[in-house]
Amino acid sequence: MLNDEICKLRNQLNESILEEDDYDKILEISVKLDELIAQYYRINKGNK
């Protein structure tokens, strides 16, 4: 589930970059993506 959210947001970020959207919009998406990735690693660090 979290993987799906990460993939969706990563695709959204890539589209925004390709469309040369406003810097603030790209930054906002990037920060959200970073937070999801950090959450993913916190959840999965004990599963190894």
TITILUM-865552 format. One record per atom (N, C-alpha, C): atom name; x, y, z. Coordinates in Angstrom, 3 decimals. Layout:
BEGIN
SITE,CA,X,Y,Z $
...
END
This chain:
BEGIN
SITE,N,0.818,-1.183,0.000 $
SITE,CA,0.000,0.000,0.000 $
SITE,C,0.871,1.259,0.000 $
SITE,N,1.843,1.299,0.883 $
SITE,CA,2.749,2.446,0.916 $
SITE,C,3.574,2.502,-0.368 $
SITE,N,3.930,1.320,-0.873 $
SITE,CA,4.665,1.275,-2.144 $
SITE,C,3.872,1.932,-3.269 $
SITE,N,2.581,1.667,-3.295 $
SITE,CA,1.716,2.251,-4.331 $
SITE,C,1.678,3.768,-4.225 $
SITE,N,1.595,4.268,-2.995 $
SITE,CA,1.576,5.717,-2.793 $
SITE,C,2.893,6.342,-3.243 $
SITE,N,4.006,5.665,-2.946 $
SITE,CA,5.325,6.160,-3.349 $
SITE,C,5.423,6.200,-4.870 $
SITE,N,5.000,5.143,-5.524 $
SITE,CA,5.054,5.090,-6.994 $
SITE,C,4.181,6.173,-7.623 $
SITE,N,2.987,6.351,-7.071 $
SITE,CA,2.069,7.365,-7.599 $
SITE,C,2.676,8.759,-7.466 $
SITE,N,3.232,9.044,-6.308 $
SITE,CA,3.811,10.367,-6.080 $
SITE,C,5.074,10.567,-6.909 $
SITE,N,5.861,9.511,-7.080 $
SITE,CA,7.062,9.603,-7.916 $
SITE,C,6.684,9.917,-9.354 $
SITE,N,5.633,9.289,-9.842 $
SITE,CA,5.163,9.574,-11.201 $
SITE,C,4.658,11.011,-11.321 $
SITE,N,3.956,11.460,-10.294 $
SITE,CA,3.469,12.836,-10.280 $
SITE,C,4.640,13.820,-10.293 $
SITE,N,5.674,13.524,-9.528 $
SITE,CA,6.860,14.383,-9.498 $
SITE,C,7.534,14.413,-10.862 $
SITE,N,7.695,13.258,-11.477 $
SITE,CA,8.318,13.200,-12.796 $
SITE,C,7.527,14.000,-13.827 $
SITE,N,6.203,13.882,-13.779 $
SITE,CA,5.362,14.643,-14.709 $
SITE,C,5.518,16.146,-14.490 $
SITE,N,5.537,16.548,-13.233 $
SITE,CA,5.679,17.978,-12.923 $
SITE,C,7.002,18.523,-13.426 $
SITE,N,8.051,17.739,-13.285 $
SITE,CA,9.366,18.163,-13.761 $
SITE,C,9.361,18.277,-15.287 $
SITE,N,8.823,17.260,-15.950 $
SITE,CA,8.786,17.277,-17.416 $
SITE,C,7.934,18.416,-17.957 $
SITE,N,6.865,18.741,-17.241 $
SITE,CA,5.983,19.828,-17.676 $
SITE,C,6.503,21.196,-17.235 $
SITE,N,7.643,21.187,-16.556 $
SITE,CA,8.276,22.412,-16.063 $
SITE,C,7.310,23.239,-15.218 $
SITE,N,6.635,22.532,-14.300 $
SITE,CA,5.720,23.200,-13.376 $
SITE,C,6.492,24.155,-12.470 $
SITE,N,5.736,24.938,-11.742 $
SITE,CA,6.298,25.897,-10.804 $
SITE,C,7.196,25.184,-9.786 $
SITE,N,8.305,25.833,-9.430 $
SITE,CA,9.277,25.257,-8.502 $
SITE,C,8.620,24.865,-7.186 $
SITE,N,7.743,25.706,-6.652 $
SITE,CA,7.097,25.420,-5.369 $
SITE,C,6.258,24.144,-5.429 $
SITE,N,5.593,23.917,-6.539 $
SITE,CA,4.787,22.702,-6.703 $
SITE,C,5.691,21.472,-6.741 $
SITE,N,6.785,21.554,-7.490 $
SITE,CA,7.731,20.439,-7.577 $
SITE,C,8.329,20.151,-6.205 $
SITE,N,8.694,21.209,-5.488 $
SITE,CA,9.268,21.040,-4.156 $
SITE,C,8.275,20.390,-3.207 $
SITE,N,7.037,20.809,-3.258 $
SITE,CA,6.001,20.237,-2.388 $
SITE,C,5.847,18.734,-2.626 $
SITE,N,5.789,18.340,-3.882 $
SITE,CA,5.664,16.921,-4.217 $
SITE,C,6.906,16.162,-3.752 $
SITE,N,8.063,16.745,-3.965 $
SITE,CA,9.320,16.109,-3.580 $
SITE,C,9.405,15.881,-2.067 $
SITE,N,8.982,16.867,-1.308 $
SITE,CA,9.004,16.737,0.159 $
SITE,C,8.037,15.641,0.609 $
SITE,N,6.851,15.598,0.022 $
SITE,CA,5.888,14.546,0.357 $
SITE,C,6.465,13.170,0.031 $
SITE,N,7.121,13.066,-1.111 $
SITE,CA,7.727,11.805,-1.513 $
SITE,C,8.823,11.397,-0.531 $
SITE,N,9.656,12.341,-0.137 $
SITE,CA,10.705,12.054,0.852 $
SITE,C,10.112,11.540,2.155 $
SITE,N,9.011,12.140,2.594 $
SITE,CA,8.366,11.714,3.833 $
SITE,C,7.837,10.286,3.725 $
SITE,N,7.241,9.964,2.585 $
SITE,CA,6.734,8.602,2.387 $
SITE,C,7.869,7.582,2.350 $
SITE,N,8.962,7.939,1.702 $
SITE,CA,10.107,7.031,1.631 $
SITE,C,10.700,6.818,3.019 $
SITE,N,10.814,7.882,3.809 $
SITE,CA,11.319,7.760,5.176 $
SITE,C,10.396,6.875,6.010 $
SITE,N,9.104,7.054,5.830 $
SITE,CA,8.125,6.221,6.542 $
SITE,C,8.285,4.756,6.137 $
SITE,N,8.467,4.503,4.859 $
SITE,CA,8.661,3.140,4.360 $
SITE,C,9.875,2.488,5.021 $
SITE,N,10.984,3.222,5.099 $
SITE,CA,12.186,2.665,5.702 $
SITE,C,12.028,2.447,7.200 $
SITE,N,11.308,3.319,7.882 $
SITE,CA,11.071,3.128,9.321 $
SITE,C,10.265,1.858,9.559 $
SITE,N,9.264,1.640,8.732 $
SITE,CA,8.409,0.465,8.881 $
SITE,C,9.159,-0.815,8.556 $
SITE,N,9.995,-0.761,7.520 $
SITE,CA,10.618,-1.988,7.014 $
SITE,C,12.021,-2.259,7.539 $
SITE,N,12.579,-1.396,8.358 $
SITE,CA,13.950,-1.623,8.818 $
SITE,C,14.058,-2.842,9.732 $
SITE,N,13.003,-3.198,10.426 $
SITE,CA,13.034,-4.343,11.303 $
SITE,C,12.680,-5.655,10.624 $
SITE,N,12.346,-5.602,9.361 $
SITE,CA,11.922,-6.809,8.640 $
SITE,C,13.057,-7.556,7.982 $
SITE,N,14.284,-7.171,8.265 $
SITE,CA,15.417,-7.842,7.611 $
SITE,C,16.077,-8.816,8.535 $
END
